[in-house]
Amino acid sequence: MPPTPRKRKEPPSPPRRPPSRLDFRAPADGAWYGARVAVQRGALRVMYEEFPEEQDDWYDPACLASERDVAALRARFRALSPPLDDARCRDLRAGAPLCVSCALDGGELKFYDAVLESVSPAAHETVDGEERCPCRFAVWWTEGPRTGSREEIGVERVCCVQSSSVQDPVLTEFFDGVTKLLGNDNGKRTASQATGTVAEEGGAPRDAPPGFRRKYGARK
């Protein structure tokens, strides 16, 4: 997603950030967003592209109580899903996993997963030296508010889910560390101490930044 292909309603004056490196399935709405990650104060910080810092998600190792929690959080990340190039529509085959924009009430667009059923081909045109695809794509929604329904869409709404695994050193280090801590006999207390997060009641560190207290743990 260069910097993010997610055609979402942009907030006023969003903070400048480097290009997104990952897809992240947000716990709040189940939609996919462009994001980057960092480890700060021992917690994993998920920073949504084109959104203010107040909407960042934080995951405290002390709240990842089991391997199941770790696996659930890990599954929220995947490699970037680039927008379908107009000239590459013929590469798609029935059954291909897609990430498709979904118009919600109020005109906001969010991205959810779907499966390609078929392509209705049409003659491509060249506009200002660029190939334009007028083909129609029949998709079956597998996530989001239209799960289980069929829709016909244009190329501008399609992103292609990559089969490659996530390659991010920050995530690798974070998850490896949490997995090792889970094997410790001291459990959550050791995880909190080892990552430098001194927890208050509820599991949030005393020096946590804004938003941390309402955004920690592997929320499902």
HELIX and SHEET records of a PDB file:
HELIX    1   1 GLU A   53  GLN A   55  5                                   3    
HELIX    2   2 PRO A   61  CYS A   63  5                                   3    
HELIX    3   3 GLU A   67  ARG A   74  1                                   8    
HELIX    4   4 ASP A   86  ASP A   91  5                                   6    
HELIX    5   5 VAL A  155  ARG A  157  5                                   3    
HELIX    6   6 PRO A  169  LEU A  182  1                                  14    
HELIX    7   7 GLY A  187  ALA A  194  1                                   8    
HELIX    8   8 PHE A  212  ARG A  214  5                                   3    
SHEET    1   A 5 ASP A  57  TYR A  59  0                                        
SHEET    2   A 5 ALA A  43  TYR A  48 -1                                        
SHEET    3   A 5 TRP A  32  GLN A  40 -1                                        
SHEET    4   A 5 LEU A  22  ARG A  25 -1                                        
SHEET    5   A 5 PHE A  77  ARG A  78 -1                                        
SHEET    1   B 5 ARG A 150  ILE A 153  0                                        
SHEET    2   B 5 ARG A 136  TRP A 141 -1                                        
SHEET    3   B 5 LEU A 109  SER A 120 -1                                        
SHEET    4   B 5 PRO A  97  ALA A 103 -1                                        
SHEET    5   B 5 VAL A 158  CYS A 160 -1                                        
SHEET    1   C 2 GLU A 125  VAL A 127  0                                        
SHEET    2   C 2 GLU A 130  ARG A 132 -1                                        
END                                                                             
